[in-house]
Amino acid sequence: MRAVPLAEGVSNTEALGRVLYTDYIFYFQTSGLILLVAMIGAIVLTLRHRPGVKRQSISRQVARNPGSAMELKDVKPGEGS
């Protein structure tokens, strides 16, 4: 690691960015690739189809109309559960 002299008018964030994108670009890109693979792996593991699990049906939701959206019941007093 080399010592980087601080220049006038350069903020800490800019100095850190310069070091990351010049001296440590390989490590920075490698860590990004590892995080990308981990994210894709997590998505693949959670999207598997399992029997008995309810899934969202977008086509049924879009095709729904107000008449089929709710059902009115005439409940007499004292009969409800």
mmCIF file of the N, C-alpha and C atoms, coordinates in Angstrom:
data_MODEL
# 
_entry.id   MODEL 
# 
loop_
_atom_site.group_PDB 
_atom_site.id 
_atom_site.type_symbol 
_atom_site.label_atom_id 
_atom_site.label_alt_id 
_atom_site.label_comp_id 
_atom_site.label_asym_id 
_atom_site.label_entity_id 
_atom_site.label_seq_id 
_atom_site.pdbx_PDB_ins_code 
_atom_site.Cartn_x 
_atom_site.Cartn_y 
_atom_site.Cartn_z 
_atom_site.occupancy 
_atom_site.B_iso_or_equiv 
_atom_site.pdbx_formal_charge 
_atom_site.auth_seq_id 
_atom_site.auth_comp_id 
_atom_site.auth_asym_id 
_atom_site.auth_atom_id 
_atom_site.pdbx_PDB_model_num 
ATOM 1   N N  . MET A 1 1  ? 0.850   -1.170  0.000   1.00 0.00 ? 1  MET A N  1 
ATOM 2   C CA . MET A 1 1  ? 0.000   0.000   0.000   1.00 0.00 ? 1  MET A CA 1 
ATOM 3   C C  . MET A 1 1  ? 0.895   1.232   0.000   1.00 0.00 ? 1  MET A C  1 
ATOM 4   N N  . ARG A 1 2  ? 0.566   2.144   -0.849  1.00 0.00 ? 2  ARG A N  1 
ATOM 5   C CA . ARG A 1 2  ? 1.391   3.350   -0.930  1.00 0.00 ? 2  ARG A CA 1 
ATOM 6   C C  . ARG A 1 2  ? 0.688   4.500   -0.216  1.00 0.00 ? 2  ARG A C  1 
ATOM 7   N N  . ALA A 1 3  ? 1.487   5.398   0.294   1.00 0.00 ? 3  ALA A N  1 
ATOM 8   C CA . ALA A 1 3  ? 0.932   6.571   0.968   1.00 0.00 ? 3  ALA A CA 1 
ATOM 9   C C  . ALA A 1 3  ? 0.481   7.568   -0.091  1.00 0.00 ? 3  ALA A C  1 
ATOM 10  N N  . VAL A 1 4  ? -0.712  8.065   0.073   1.00 0.00 ? 4  VAL A N  1 
ATOM 11  C CA . VAL A 1 4  ? -1.262  9.016   -0.889  1.00 0.00 ? 4  VAL A CA 1 
ATOM 12  C C  . VAL A 1 4  ? -1.285  10.384  -0.227  1.00 0.00 ? 4  VAL A C  1 
ATOM 13  N N  . PRO A 1 5  ? -0.555  11.337  -0.783  1.00 0.00 ? 5  PRO A N  1 
ATOM 14  C CA . PRO A 1 5  ? -0.589  12.663  -0.174  1.00 0.00 ? 5  PRO A CA 1 
ATOM 15  C C  . PRO A 1 5  ? -1.954  13.317  -0.395  1.00 0.00 ? 5  PRO A C  1 
ATOM 16  N N  . LEU A 1 6  ? -2.437  13.994  0.613   1.00 0.00 ? 6  LEU A N  1 
ATOM 17  C CA . LEU A 1 6  ? -3.723  14.663  0.507   1.00 0.00 ? 6  LEU A CA 1 
ATOM 18  C C  . LEU A 1 6  ? -3.565  15.958  -0.280  1.00 0.00 ? 6  LEU A C  1 
ATOM 19  N N  . ALA A 1 7  ? -4.380  16.120  -1.277  1.00 0.00 ? 7  ALA A N  1 
ATOM 20  C CA . ALA A 1 7  ? -4.351  17.329  -2.093  1.00 0.00 ? 7  ALA A CA 1 
ATOM 21  C C  . ALA A 1 7  ? -5.342  18.335  -1.532  1.00 0.00 ? 7  ALA A C  1 
ATOM 22  N N  . GLU A 1 8  ? -5.056  19.580  -1.772  1.00 0.00 ? 8  GLU A N  1 
ATOM 23  C CA . GLU A 1 8  ? -5.968  20.644  -1.330  1.00 0.00 ? 8  GLU A CA 1 
ATOM 24  C C  . GLU A 1 8  ? -7.268  20.545  -2.121  1.00 0.00 ? 8  GLU A C  1 
ATOM 25  N N  . GLY A 1 9  ? -8.392  20.673  -1.462  1.00 0.00 ? 9  GLY A N  1 
ATOM 26  C CA . GLY A 1 9  ? -9.682  20.689  -2.139  1.00 0.00 ? 9  GLY A CA 1 
ATOM 27  C C  . GLY A 1 9  ? -10.221 19.316  -2.498  1.00 0.00 ? 9  GLY A C  1 
ATOM 28  N N  . VAL A 1 10 ? -9.609  18.240  -2.022  1.00 0.00 ? 10 VAL A N  1 
ATOM 29  C CA . VAL A 1 10 ? -10.088 16.885  -2.290  1.00 0.00 ? 10 VAL A CA 1 
ATOM 30  C C  . VAL A 1 10 ? -10.723 16.361  -1.006  1.00 0.00 ? 10 VAL A C  1 
ATOM 31  N N  . SER A 1 11 ? -11.999 15.986  -1.098  1.00 0.00 ? 11 SER A N  1 
ATOM 32  C CA . SER A 1 11 ? -12.694 15.480  0.084   1.00 0.00 ? 11 SER A CA 1 
ATOM 33  C C  . SER A 1 11 ? -12.265 14.044  0.379   1.00 0.00 ? 11 SER A C  1 
ATOM 34  N N  . ASN A 1 12 ? -12.598 13.590  1.570   1.00 0.00 ? 12 ASN A N  1 
ATOM 35  C CA . ASN A 1 12 ? -12.267 12.212  1.953   1.00 0.00 ? 12 ASN A CA 1 
ATOM 36  C C  . ASN A 1 12 ? -12.955 11.209  1.026   1.00 0.00 ? 12 ASN A C  1 
ATOM 37  N N  . THR A 1 13 ? -14.200 11.487  0.655   1.00 0.00 ? 13 THR A N  1 
ATOM 38  C CA . THR A 1 13 ? -14.947 10.585  -0.214  1.00 0.00 ? 13 THR A CA 1 
ATOM 39  C C  . THR A 1 13 ? -14.291 10.483  -1.584  1.00 0.00 ? 13 THR A C  1 
ATOM 40  N N  . GLU A 1 14 ? -13.867 11.603  -2.123  1.00 0.00 ? 14 GLU A N  1 
ATOM 41  C CA . GLU A 1 14 ? -13.213 11.589  -3.439  1.00 0.00 ? 14 GLU A CA 1 
ATOM 42  C C  . GLU A 1 14 ? -11.873 10.869  -3.367  1.00 0.00 ? 14 GLU A C  1 
ATOM 43  N N  . ALA A 1 15 ? -11.114 11.090  -2.296  1.00 0.00 ? 15 ALA A N  1 
ATOM 44  C CA . ALA A 1 15 ? -9.830  10.403  -2.138  1.00 0.00 ? 15 ALA A CA 1 
ATOM 45  C C  . ALA A 1 15 ? -10.029 8.899   -2.013  1.00 0.00 ? 15 ALA A C  1 
ATOM 46  N N  . LEU A 1 16 ? -11.055 8.485   -1.271  1.00 0.00 ? 16 LEU A N  1 
ATOM 47  C CA . LEU A 1 16 ? -11.355 7.059   -1.132  1.00 0.00 ? 16 LEU A CA 1 
ATOM 48  C C  . LEU A 1 16 ? -11.759 6.459   -2.475  1.00 0.00 ? 16 LEU A C  1 
ATOM 49  N N  . GLY A 1 17 ? -12.587 7.179   -3.226  1.00 0.00 ? 17 GLY A N  1 
ATOM 50  C CA . GLY A 1 17 ? -12.985 6.709   -4.553  1.00 0.00 ? 17 GLY A CA 1 
ATOM 51  C C  . GLY A 1 17 ? -11.801 6.573   -5.493  1.00 0.00 ? 17 GLY A C  1 
ATOM 52  N N  . ARG A 1 18 ? -10.897 7.521   -5.448  1.00 0.00 ? 18 ARG A N  1 
ATOM 53  C CA . ARG A 1 18 ? -9.701  7.429   -6.309  1.00 0.00 ? 18 ARG A CA 1 
ATOM 54  C C  . ARG A 1 18 ? -8.861  6.202   -5.965  1.00 0.00 ? 18 ARG A C  1 
ATOM 55  N N  . VAL A 1 19 ? -8.698  5.930   -4.669  1.00 0.00 ? 19 VAL A N  1 
ATOM 56  C CA . VAL A 1 19 ? -7.907  4.769   -4.255  1.00 0.00 ? 19 VAL A CA 1 
ATOM 57  C C  . VAL A 1 19 ? -8.611  3.481   -4.667  1.00 0.00 ? 19 VAL A C  1 
ATOM 58  N N  . LEU A 1 20 ? -9.939  3.406   -4.456  1.00 0.00 ? 20 LEU A N  1 
ATOM 59  C CA . LEU A 1 20 ? -10.686 2.193   -4.806  1.00 0.00 ? 20 LEU A CA 1 
ATOM 60  C C  . LEU A 1 20 ? -10.608 1.900   -6.298  1.00 0.00 ? 20 LEU A C  1 
ATOM 61  N N  . TYR A 1 21 ? -10.757 2.929   -7.114  1.00 0.00 ? 21 TYR A N  1 
ATOM 62  C CA . TYR A 1 21 ? -10.815 2.720   -8.556  1.00 0.00 ? 21 TYR A CA 1 
ATOM 63  C C  . TYR A 1 21 ? -9.457  2.726   -9.232  1.00 0.00 ? 21 TYR A C  1 
ATOM 64  N N  . THR A 1 22 ? -8.379  2.922   -8.495  1.00 0.00 ? 22 THR A N  1 
ATOM 65  C CA . THR A 1 22 ? -7.044  2.846   -9.110  1.00 0.00 ? 22 THR A CA 1 
ATOM 66  C C  . THR A 1 22 ? -6.240  1.694   -8.522  1.00 0.00 ? 22 THR A C  1 
ATOM 67  N N  . ASP A 1 23 ? -6.009  1.733   -7.211  1.00 0.00 ? 23 ASP A N  1 
ATOM 68  C CA . ASP A 1 23 ? -5.136  0.726   -6.596  1.00 0.00 ? 23 ASP A CA 1 
ATOM 69  C C  . ASP A 1 23 ? -5.834  -0.604  -6.337  1.00 0.00 ? 23 ASP A C  1 
ATOM 70  N N  . TYR A 1 24 ? -7.115  -0.574  -6.020  1.00 0.00 ? 24 TYR A N  1 
ATOM 71  C CA . TYR A 1 24 ? -7.825  -1.782  -5.601  1.00 0.00 ? 24 TYR A CA 1 
ATOM 72  C C  . TYR A 1 24 ? -8.971  -2.145  -6.535  1.00 0.00 ? 24 TYR A C  1 
ATOM 73  N N  . ILE A 1 25 ? -8.864  -1.828  -7.803  1.00 0.00 ? 25 ILE A N  1 
ATOM 74  C CA . ILE A 1 25 ? -9.965  -2.076  -8.743  1.00 0.00 ? 25 ILE A CA 1 
ATOM 75  C C  . ILE A 1 25 ? -10.269 -3.564  -8.881  1.00 0.00 ? 25 ILE A C  1 
ATOM 76  N N  . PHE A 1 26 ? -9.239  -4.419  -8.892  1.00 0.00 ? 26 PHE A N  1 
ATOM 77  C CA . PHE A 1 26 ? -9.473  -5.856  -9.032  1.00 0.00 ? 26 PHE A CA 1 
ATOM 78  C C  . PHE A 1 26 ? -10.274 -6.401  -7.848  1.00 0.00 ? 26 PHE A C  1 
ATOM 79  N N  . TYR A 1 27 ? -9.891  -6.017  -6.635  1.00 0.00 ? 27 TYR A N  1 
ATOM 80  C CA . TYR A 1 27 ? -10.583 -6.492  -5.441  1.00 0.00 ? 27 TYR A CA 1 
ATOM 81  C C  . TYR A 1 27 ? -12.004 -5.922  -5.372  1.00 0.00 ? 27 TYR A C  1 
ATOM 82  N N  . PHE A 1 28 ? -12.151 -4.674  -5.772  1.00 0.00 ? 28 PHE A N  1 
ATOM 83  C CA . PHE A 1 28 ? -13.456 -4.021  -5.757  1.00 0.00 ? 28 PHE A CA 1 
ATOM 84  C C  . PHE A 1 28 ? -14.410 -4.699  -6.736  1.00 0.00 ? 28 PHE A C  1 
ATOM 85  N N  . GLN A 1 29 ? -13.943 -4.978  -7.944  1.00 0.00 ? 29 GLN A N  1 
ATOM 86  C CA . GLN A 1 29 ? -14.772 -5.649  -8.946  1.00 0.00 ? 29 GLN A CA 1 
ATOM 87  C C  . GLN A 1 29 ? -15.061 -7.097  -8.546  1.00 0.00 ? 29 GLN A C  1 
ATOM 88  N N  . THR A 1 30 ? -14.096 -7.769  -7.963  1.00 0.00 ? 30 THR A N  1 
ATOM 89  C CA . THR A 1 30 ? -14.294 -9.157  -7.523  1.00 0.00 ? 30 THR A CA 1 
ATOM 90  C C  . THR A 1 30 ? -15.348 -9.233  -6.416  1.00 0.00 ? 30 THR A C  1 
ATOM 91  N N  . SER A 1 31 ? -15.297 -8.305  -5.466  1.00 0.00 ? 31 SER A N  1 
ATOM 92  C CA . SER A 1 31 ? -16.304 -8.318  -4.405  1.00 0.00 ? 31 SER A CA 1 
ATOM 93  C C  . SER A 1 31 ? -17.694 -8.020  -4.974  1.00 0.00 ? 31 SER A C  1 
ATOM 94  N N  . GLY A 1 32 ? -17.779 -7.148  -5.972  1.00 0.00 ? 32 GLY A N  1 
ATOM 95  C CA . GLY A 1 32 ? -19.062 -6.885  -6.617  1.00 0.00 ? 32 GLY A CA 1 
ATOM 96  C C  . GLY A 1 32 ? -19.602 -8.114  -7.324  1.00 0.00 ? 32 GLY A C  1 
ATOM 97  N N  . LEU A 1 33 ? -18.730 -8.863  -7.982  1.00 0.00 ? 33 LEU A N  1 
ATOM 98  C CA . LEU A 1 33 ? -19.132 -10.084 -8.668  1.00 0.00 ? 33 LEU A CA 1 
ATOM 99  C C  . LEU A 1 33 ? -19.606 -11.148 -7.678  1.00 0.00 ? 33 LEU A C  1 
ATOM 100 N N  . ILE A 1 34 ? -18.924 -11.259 -6.552  1.00 0.00 ? 34 ILE A N  1 
ATOM 101 C CA . ILE A 1 34 ? -19.333 -12.218 -5.521  1.00 0.00 ? 34 ILE A CA 1 
ATOM 102 C C  . ILE A 1 34 ? -20.711 -11.855 -4.970  1.00 0.00 ? 34 ILE A C  1 
ATOM 103 N N  . LEU A 1 35 ? -20.943 -10.568 -4.731  1.00 0.00 ? 35 LEU A N  1 
ATOM 104 C CA . LEU A 1 35 ? -22.255 -10.134 -4.241  1.00 0.00 ? 35 LEU A CA 1 
ATOM 105 C C  . LEU A 1 35 ? -23.344 -10.383 -5.278  1.00 0.00 ? 35 LEU A C  1 
ATOM 106 N N  . LEU A 1 36 ? -23.045 -10.189 -6.559  1.00 0.00 ? 36 LEU A N  1 
ATOM 107 C CA . LEU A 1 36 ? -24.020 -10.451 -7.621  1.00 0.00 ? 36 LEU A CA 1 
ATOM 108 C C  . LEU A 1 36 ? -24.389 -11.930 -7.664  1.00 0.00 ? 36 LEU A C  1 
ATOM 109 N N  . VAL A 1 37 ? -23.400 -12.806 -7.581  1.00 0.00 ? 37 VAL A N  1 
ATOM 110 C CA . VAL A 1 37 ? -23.661 -14.251 -7.595  1.00 0.00 ? 37 VAL A CA 1 
ATOM 111 C C  . VAL A 1 37 ? -24.477 -14.651 -6.369  1.00 0.00 ? 37 VAL A C  1 
ATOM 112 N N  . ALA A 1 38 ? -24.179 -14.070 -5.204  1.00 0.00 ? 38 ALA A N  1 
ATOM 113 C CA . ALA A 1 38 ? -24.936 -14.379 -3.995  1.00 0.00 ? 38 ALA A CA 1 
ATOM 114 C C  . ALA A 1 38 ? -26.384 -13.920 -4.125  1.00 0.00 ? 38 ALA A C  1 
ATOM 115 N N  . MET A 1 39 ? -26.602 -12.759 -4.731  1.00 0.00 ? 39 MET A N  1 
ATOM 116 C CA . MET A 1 39 ? -27.964 -12.252 -4.905  1.00 0.00 ? 39 MET A CA 1 
ATOM 117 C C  . MET A 1 39 ? -28.758 -13.150 -5.856  1.00 0.00 ? 39 MET A C  1 
ATOM 118 N N  . ILE A 1 40 ? -28.160 -13.547 -6.962  1.00 0.00 ? 40 ILE A N  1 
ATOM 119 C CA . ILE A 1 40 ? -28.842 -14.436 -7.908  1.00 0.00 ? 40 ILE A CA 1 
ATOM 120 C C  . ILE A 1 40 ? -29.125 -15.788 -7.259  1.00 0.00 ? 40 ILE A C  1 
ATOM 121 N N  . GLY A 1 41 ? -28.193 -16.295 -6.466  1.00 0.00 ? 41 GLY A N  1 
ATOM 122 C CA . GLY A 1 41 ? -28.400 -17.560 -5.763  1.00 0.00 ? 41 GLY A CA 1 
ATOM 123 C C  . GLY A 1 41 ? -29.555 -17.489 -4.781  1.00 0.00 ? 41 GLY A C  1 
ATOM 124 N N  . ALA A 1 42 ? -29.668 -16.377 -4.063  1.00 0.00 ? 42 ALA A N  1 
ATOM 125 C CA . ALA A 1 42 ? -30.774 -16.214 -3.115  1.00 0.00 ? 42 ALA A CA 1 
ATOM 126 C C  . ALA A 1 42 ? -32.109 -16.161 -3.849  1.00 0.00 ? 42 ALA A C  1 
ATOM 127 N N  . ILE A 1 43 ? -32.155 -15.495 -4.981  1.00 0.00 ? 43 ILE A N  1 
ATOM 128 C CA . ILE A 1 43 ? -33.398 -15.430 -5.762  1.00 0.00 ? 43 ILE A CA 1 
ATOM 129 C C  . ILE A 1 43 ? -33.777 -16.806 -6.284  1.00 0.00 ? 43 ILE A C  1 
ATOM 130 N N  . VAL A 1 44 ? -32.811 -17.549 -6.789  1.00 0.00 ? 44 VAL A N  1 
ATOM 131 C CA . VAL A 1 44 ? -33.093 -18.885 -7.322  1.00 0.00 ? 44 VAL A CA 1 
ATOM 132 C C  . VAL A 1 44 ? -33.599 -19.809 -6.218  1.00 0.00 ? 44 VAL A C  1 
ATOM 133 N N  . LEU A 1 45 ? -33.012 -19.720 -5.039  1.00 0.00 ? 45 LEU A N  1 
ATOM 134 C CA . LEU A 1 45 ? -33.433 -20.595 -3.940  1.00 0.00 ? 45 LEU A CA 1 
ATOM 135 C C  . LEU A 1 45 ? -34.832 -20.277 -3.438  1.00 0.00 ? 45 LEU A C  1 
ATOM 136 N N  . THR A 1 46 ? -35.248 -19.022 -3.505  1.00 0.00 ? 46 THR A N  1 
ATOM 137 C CA . THR A 1 46 ? -36.566 -18.671 -2.988  1.00 0.00 ? 46 THR A CA 1 
ATOM 138 C C  . THR A 1 46 ? -37.668 -18.807 -4.028  1.00 0.00 ? 46 THR A C  1 
ATOM 139 N N  . LEU A 1 47 ? -37.353 -18.917 -5.297  1.00 0.00 ? 47 LEU A N  1 
ATOM 140 C CA . LEU A 1 47 ? -38.385 -18.982 -6.329  1.00 0.00 ? 47 LEU A CA 1 
ATOM 141 C C  . LEU A 1 47 ? -38.709 -20.396 -6.795  1.00 0.00 ? 47 LEU A C  1 
ATOM 142 N N  . ARG A 1 48 ? -38.264 -21.397 -6.085  1.00 0.00 ? 48 ARG A N  1 
ATOM 143 C CA . ARG A 1 48 ? -38.586 -22.761 -6.511  1.00 0.00 ? 48 ARG A CA 1 
ATOM 144 C C  . ARG A 1 48 ? -40.053 -23.059 -6.225  1.00 0.00 ? 48 ARG A C  1 
ATOM 145 N N  . HIS A 1 49 ? -40.662 -23.880 -7.049  1.00 0.00 ? 49 HIS A N  1 
ATOM 146 C CA . HIS A 1 49 ? -42.078 -24.223 -6.902  1.00 0.00 ? 49 HIS A CA 1 
ATOM 147 C C  . HIS A 1 49 ? -42.212 -25.386 -5.928  1.00 0.00 ? 49 HIS A C  1 
ATOM 148 N N  . ARG A 1 50 ? -43.013 -25.160 -4.891  1.00 0.00 ? 50 ARG A N  1 
ATOM 149 C CA . ARG A 1 50 ? -43.246 -26.190 -3.895  1.00 0.00 ? 50 ARG A CA 1 
ATOM 150 C C  . ARG A 1 50 ? -44.727 -26.527 -3.882  1.00 0.00 ? 50 ARG A C  1 
ATOM 151 N N  . PRO A 1 51 ? -45.075 -27.796 -3.739  1.00 0.00 ? 51 PRO A N  1 
ATOM 152 C CA . PRO A 1 51 ? -46.491 -28.165 -3.707  1.00 0.00 ? 51 PRO A CA 1 
ATOM 153 C C  . PRO A 1 51 ? -47.139 -27.669 -2.420  1.00 0.00 ? 51 PRO A C  1 
ATOM 154 N N  . GLY A 1 52 ? -48.402 -27.264 -2.546  1.00 0.00 ? 52 GLY A N  1 
ATOM 155 C CA . GLY A 1 52 ? -49.161 -26.832 -1.382  1.00 0.00 ? 52 GLY A CA 1 
ATOM 156 C C  . GLY A 1 52 ? -48.957 -25.376 -1.003  1.00 0.00 ? 52 GLY A C  1 
ATOM 157 N N  . VAL A 1 53 ? -48.163 -24.641 -1.767  1.00 0.00 ? 53 VAL A N  1 
ATOM 158 C CA . VAL A 1 53 ? -47.922 -23.240 -1.462  1.00 0.00 ? 53 VAL A CA 1 
ATOM 159 C C  . VAL A 1 53 ? -48.734 -22.396 -2.435  1.00 0.00 ? 53 VAL A C  1 
ATOM 160 N N  . LYS A 1 54 ? -49.544 -21.486 -1.903  1.00 0.00 ? 54 LYS A N  1 
ATOM 161 C CA . LYS A 1 54 ? -50.355 -20.633 -2.771  1.00 0.00 ? 54 LYS A CA 1 
ATOM 162 C C  . LYS A 1 54 ? -49.451 -19.650 -3.508  1.00 0.00 ? 54 LYS A C  1 
ATOM 163 N N  . ARG A 1 55 ? -49.742 -19.470 -4.783  1.00 0.00 ? 55 ARG A N  1 
ATOM 164 C CA . ARG A 1 55 ? -48.977 -18.538 -5.597  1.00 0.00 ? 55 ARG A CA 1 
ATOM 165 C C  . ARG A 1 55 ? -49.917 -17.504 -6.182  1.00 0.00 ? 55 ARG A C  1 
ATOM 166 N N  . GLN A 1 56 ? -49.388 -16.367 -6.479  1.00 0.00 ? 56 GLN A N  1 
ATOM 167 C CA . GLN A 1 56 ? -50.169 -15.279 -7.039  1.00 0.00 ? 56 GLN A CA 1 
ATOM 168 C C  . GLN A 1 56 ? -50.468 -15.565 -8.509  1.00 0.00 ? 56 GLN A C  1 
ATOM 169 N N  . SER A 1 57 ? -51.733 -15.367 -8.904  1.00 0.00 ? 57 SER A N  1 
ATOM 170 C CA . SER A 1 57 ? -52.133 -15.525 -10.299 1.00 0.00 ? 57 SER A CA 1 
ATOM 171 C C  . SER A 1 57 ? -52.543 -14.154 -10.832 1.00 0.00 ? 57 SER A C  1 
ATOM 172 N N  . ILE A 1 58 ? -51.631 -13.514 -11.536 1.00 0.00 ? 58 ILE A N  1 
ATOM 173 C CA . ILE A 1 58 ? -51.875 -12.155 -12.008 1.00 0.00 ? 58 ILE A CA 1 
ATOM 174 C C  . ILE A 1 58 ? -52.990 -12.130 -13.040 1.00 0.00 ? 58 ILE A C  1 
ATOM 175 N N  . SER A 1 59 ? -53.065 -13.128 -13.904 1.00 0.00 ? 59 SER A N  1 
ATOM 176 C CA . SER A 1 59 ? -54.114 -13.146 -14.925 1.00 0.00 ? 59 SER A CA 1 
ATOM 177 C C  . SER A 1 59 ? -55.503 -13.228 -14.290 1.00 0.00 ? 59 SER A C  1 
ATOM 178 N N  . ARG A 1 60 ? -55.647 -14.002 -13.214 1.00 0.00 ? 60 ARG A N  1 
ATOM 179 C CA . ARG A 1 60 ? -56.938 -14.069 -12.516 1.00 0.00 ? 60 ARG A CA 1 
ATOM 180 C C  . ARG A 1 60 ? -57.263 -12.751 -11.839 1.00 0.00 ? 60 ARG A C  1 
ATOM 181 N N  . GLN A 1 61 ? -56.273 -12.068 -11.328 1.00 0.00 ? 61 GLN A N  1 
ATOM 182 C CA . GLN A 1 61 ? -56.500 -10.790 -10.671 1.00 0.00 ? 61 GLN A CA 1 
ATOM 183 C C  . GLN A 1 61 ? -56.919 -9.724  -11.679 1.00 0.00 ? 61 GLN A C  1 
ATOM 184 N N  . VAL A 1 62 ? -56.301 -9.733  -12.843 1.00 0.00 ? 62 VAL A N  1 
ATOM 185 C CA . VAL A 1 62 ? -56.628 -8.736  -13.863 1.00 0.00 ? 62 VAL A CA 1 
ATOM 186 C C  . VAL A 1 62 ? -58.012 -9.002  -14.451 1.00 0.00 ? 62 VAL A C  1 
ATOM 187 N N  . ALA A 1 63 ? -58.390 -10.278 -14.596 1.00 0.00 ? 63 ALA A N  1 
ATOM 188 C CA . ALA A 1 63 ? -59.668 -10.634 -15.203 1.00 0.00 ? 63 ALA A CA 1 
ATOM 189 C C  . ALA A 1 63 ? -60.847 -10.482 -14.230 1.00 0.00 ? 63 ALA A C  1 
ATOM 190 N N  . ARG A 1 64 ? -60.583 -10.171 -12.988 1.00 0.00 ? 64 ARG A N  1 
ATOM 191 C CA . ARG A 1 64 ? -61.620 -10.039 -11.974 1.00 0.00 ? 64 ARG A CA 1 
ATOM 192 C C  . ARG A 1 64 ? -62.510 -8.826  -12.256 1.00 0.00 ? 64 ARG A C  1 
ATOM 193 N N  . ASN A 1 65 ? -63.801 -8.969  -11.999 1.00 0.00 ? 65 ASN A N  1 
ATOM 194 C CA . ASN A 1 65 ? -64.723 -7.847  -12.144 1.00 0.00 ? 65 ASN A CA 1 
ATOM 195 C C  . ASN A 1 65 ? -65.409 -7.614  -10.795 1.00 0.00 ? 65 ASN A C  1 
ATOM 196 N N  . PRO A 1 66 ? -66.070 -6.467  -10.621 1.00 0.00 ? 66 PRO A N  1 
ATOM 197 C CA . PRO A 1 66 ? -66.691 -6.187  -9.318  1.00 0.00 ? 66 PRO A CA 1 
ATOM 198 C C  . PRO A 1 66 ? -67.747 -7.213  -8.914  1.00 0.00 ? 66 PRO A C  1 
ATOM 199 N N  . GLY A 1 67 ? -68.434 -7.838  -9.883  1.00 0.00 ? 67 GLY A N  1 
ATOM 200 C CA . GLY A 1 67 ? -69.454 -8.829  -9.549  1.00 0.00 ? 67 GLY A CA 1 
ATOM 201 C C  . GLY A 1 67 ? -68.877 -10.082 -8.921  1.00 0.00 ? 67 GLY A C  1 
ATOM 202 N N  . SER A 1 68 ? -67.688 -10.469 -9.343  1.00 0.00 ? 68 SER A N  1 
ATOM 203 C CA . SER A 1 68 ? -67.084 -11.685 -8.788  1.00 0.00 ? 68 SER A CA 1 
ATOM 204 C C  . SER A 1 68 ? -66.110 -11.374 -7.655  1.00 0.00 ? 68 SER A C  1 
ATOM 205 N N  . ALA A 1 69 ? -65.922 -10.102 -7.357  1.00 0.00 ? 69 ALA A N  1 
ATOM 206 C CA . ALA A 1 69 ? -64.939 -9.730  -6.340  1.00 0.00 ? 69 ALA A CA 1 
ATOM 207 C C  . ALA A 1 69 ? -65.450 -9.984  -4.929  1.00 0.00 ? 69 ALA A C  1 
ATOM 208 N N  . MET A 1 70 ? -66.748 -9.822  -4.717  1.00 0.00 ? 70 MET A N  1 
ATOM 209 C CA . MET A 1 70 ? -67.271 -10.054 -3.372  1.00 0.00 ? 70 MET A CA 1 
ATOM 210 C C  . MET A 1 70 ? -68.627 -10.742 -3.447  1.00 0.00 ? 70 MET A C  1 
ATOM 211 N N  . GLU A 1 71 ? -68.951 -11.381 -2.371  1.00 0.00 ? 71 GLU A N  1 
ATOM 212 C CA . GLU A 1 71 ? -70.197 -12.124 -2.293  1.00 0.00 ? 71 GLU A CA 1 
ATOM 213 C C  . GLU A 1 71 ? -70.947 -11.633 -1.062  1.00 0.00 ? 71 GLU A C  1 
ATOM 214 N N  . LEU A 1 72 ? -72.189 -11.222 -1.252  1.00 0.00 ? 72 LEU A N  1 
ATOM 215 C CA . LEU A 1 72 ? -73.003 -10.720 -0.147  1.00 0.00 ? 72 LEU A CA 1 
ATOM 216 C C  . LEU A 1 72 ? -73.802 -11.878 0.454   1.00 0.00 ? 72 LEU A C  1 
ATOM 217 N N  . LYS A 1 73 ? -73.782 -11.962 1.766   1.00 0.00 ? 73 LYS A N  1 
ATOM 218 C CA . LYS A 1 73 ? -74.527 -13.004 2.472   1.00 0.00 ? 73 LYS A CA 1 
ATOM 219 C C  . LYS A 1 73 ? -75.532 -12.321 3.390   1.00 0.00 ? 73 LYS A C  1 
ATOM 220 N N  . ASP A 1 74 ? -76.698 -12.906 3.465   1.00 0.00 ? 74 ASP A N  1 
ATOM 221 C CA . ASP A 1 74 ? -77.723 -12.387 4.379   1.00 0.00 ? 74 ASP A CA 1 
ATOM 222 C C  . ASP A 1 74 ? -77.663 -13.198 5.667   1.00 0.00 ? 74 ASP A C  1 
ATOM 223 N N  . VAL A 1 75 ? -77.024 -12.654 6.667   1.00 0.00 ? 75 VAL A N  1 
ATOM 224 C CA . VAL A 1 75 ? -76.840 -13.355 7.940   1.00 0.00 ? 75 VAL A CA 1 
ATOM 225 C C  . VAL A 1 75 ? -77.875 -12.843 8.922   1.00 0.00 ? 75 VAL A C  1 
ATOM 226 N N  . LYS A 1 76 ? -78.608 -13.753 9.468   1.00 0.00 ? 76 LYS A N  1 
ATOM 227 C CA . LYS A 1 76 ? -79.621 -13.411 10.467  1.00 0.00 ? 76 LYS A CA 1 
ATOM 228 C C  . LYS A 1 76 ? -78.940 -13.125 11.794  1.00 0.00 ? 76 LYS A C  1 
ATOM 229 N N  . PRO A 1 77 ? -79.530 -12.294 12.630  1.00 0.00 ? 77 PRO A N  1 
ATOM 230 C CA . PRO A 1 77 ? -78.930 -12.020 13.933  1.00 0.00 ? 77 PRO A CA 1 
ATOM 231 C C  . PRO A 1 77 ? -78.778 -13.288 14.754  1.00 0.00 ? 77 PRO A C  1 
ATOM 232 N N  . GLY A 1 78 ? -77.614 -13.493 15.331  1.00 0.00 ? 78 GLY A N  1 
ATOM 233 C CA . GLY A 1 78 ? -77.347 -14.654 16.175  1.00 0.00 ? 78 GLY A CA 1 
ATOM 234 C C  . GLY A 1 78 ? -76.843 -15.870 15.410  1.00 0.00 ? 78 GLY A C  1 
ATOM 235 N N  . GLU A 1 79 ? -76.800 -15.849 14.058  1.00 0.00 ? 79 GLU A N  1 
ATOM 236 C CA . GLU A 1 79 ? -76.342 -17.012 13.291  1.00 0.00 ? 79 GLU A CA 1 
ATOM 237 C C  . GLU A 1 79 ? -74.871 -16.953 12.919  1.00 0.00 ? 79 GLU A C  1 
ATOM 238 N N  . GLY A 1 80 ? -74.266 -15.806 13.042  1.00 0.00 ? 80 GLY A N  1 
ATOM 239 C CA . GLY A 1 80 ? -72.873 -15.658 12.619  1.00 0.00 ? 80 GLY A CA 1 
ATOM 240 C C  . GLY A 1 80 ? -71.916 -16.367 13.567  1.00 0.00 ? 80 GLY A C  1 
ATOM 241 N N  . SER A 1 81 ? -70.770 -16.689 13.085  1.00 0.00 ? 81 SER A N  1 
ATOM 242 C CA . SER A 1 81 ? -69.791 -17.345 13.954  1.00 0.00 ? 81 SER A CA 1 
ATOM 243 C C  . SER A 1 81 ? -68.656 -16.423 14.295  1.00 0.00 ? 81 SER A C  1 
# 
